[in-house]
Amino acid sequence: MNAPFAVRPLAGTEAVAEELVVAPSLERRRLQCYLALMVGDIVSIFAGFGLAGYLFSGWDGLSDALVQSELLLPVFLTIALYNGSYSVAALRDSWIGIFRSQAALLLSVAAVVFIAFFAKASSDFSRLGFSSGTICTILLLLWMRLQMRSFTQARCGANPYNELVIDDGGPRVDIPGAIRVSASAMGLKPNLNDPHMLDRIGLALRNIDRVIVSCPAARRADWAMMLKGANVDGEVLDDEVARLGAQGARVHSGHGLLLVSAGPLGLRDRIIKRLLDMAFAGTAILLLSPLLVAVAAAIKLQDRGPVFFVQRRMGRGNRFFNMYKFRSMTVALCDSEGNVSASKDDQRITRVGKFIRGTSIDELPQLFNVLLGDMSLVGPRPHAIGSQAGTKLFWEIDLRYWQRHSLKPGLSGLAQVRGFRGATEKETDLTDRLQSDLEYLEGWTIMRDIKIIFLTLRVLVHDRAF
């Protein structure tokens, strides 16, 4: 970001106080970048449709294309302003801006087509012209956004948001791109009875968008009160929040309440994930039904025992459910509690079981668990109750293990595509696996689920192991 500049020390402060650091204002520059991006998007829409119309139908096509652009533009700008196409995130990462602007374009095109259809005006539009105009605009919008990267970096630097960390004797906090100052070196004290000191702190916070103060507990209330009148997004470091895993805070009836748990997915995301589960699992069962029947028959002929192995696992909300697998072990030696992990040369495994375990076919009945709603295609893998790493149960090693159950368990997950498959023998292996599961919970997107599904299929094809 742009380097801060300094002003003289406040008269009367201690001799040890250094020059006070003041950051340059980035608010006007951000507004200029937003306006430049908006103008670039508008030009891309008119140029894309105009170019396509002229190439296909000459000057008459150009005239029609401009009309289409005029209809599309207000819808696009409304969606783009709503979805953050012009935001700090879009300035920080140009690809975020590109993705959001492209999404706004596609949604606005769909909206215009929908409106034209119900208004019975679709016959007035050239389908070829409108489609080609959309494609040209997509390409031009991508090109224009990429060209604007140098402009936004020149105006705002690497970080378009001024962040200041005031170190007043608390734990050290590192924020990339933030300005860091020492309260003692700069002569900054949260003395609410000294107007001159408040003025000095106000000068230090001039042009700052967000400030973080790290101080001992005894001074947090003073810093908090001072920041309330500073016209800035202010935060005071408190590691108790991290220890409790708090996700938010509110005041109710004079009491401070920390939000320490919440479902990782909202209603819309749960619906999208469930629709993907049902569509994929239902299709897979239909396509694989001949294989499922053949494997069931082979297991039955092997020793006349049951086809399925049912084991109690823990799912979403720390509730038990029955997980289905094709039986791969002899009936007498099946371990329903999962106290003993299967090994490569396990004597309990039958000949048919060895084949279906090696090809992961034994996991296919879990598609029925997905349809029943007990599992999802992607999520933390459900473990047997008695699963151990070394001599300890999983939750005895790290209590964060229980956080995995805030989502439905999955047929596969982020940990599995990273290579954490099969038995866990070491505590460090469990920690790494757990970290991947928690990362999945915190950063869920439907696109990540789809990516994990395809990576899992690739692993099955190439490694023939789950």
Salt bridges, closest charged atoms under 4 A:
GLU14 OE2 - LYS189 NZ 3.37
ASP41 OD2 - ARG145 NH2 2.70
GLU163 OE1 - ARG92 NH2 3.79
GLU163 OE2 - ARG210 NH1 2.39
ASP168 OD2 - ARG219 NE 2.85
ASP174 OD1 - ARG172 NE 3.04
ASP174 OD1 - ARG180 NH2 3.24
ASP209 OD2 - ARG30 NH1 2.94
GLU235 OE1 - ARG210 NH2 2.78
ASP238 OD1 - ARG220 NH1 3.39
GLU240 OE2 - ARG243 NH2 2.55
ASP303 OD1 - ARG327 NH2 2.61
ASP346 OD2 - ARG348 NH2 2.66
ASP362 OD2 - LYS325 NZ 3.72
GLU363 OE2 - LYS325 NZ 3.67
GLU363 OE1 - ARG381 NH2 3.30
ASP398 OD2 - ARG400 NH2 2.99
GLU427 OE2 - LYS392 NZ 3.86
ASP437 OD2 - ARG404 NE 2.86
GLU439 OE2 - ARG418 NH2 2.92
GLU439 OE2 - ARG448 NH2 3.85
ASP449 OD2 - LYS273 NZ 2.53
ASP463 OD2 - ARG421 NH2 3.70
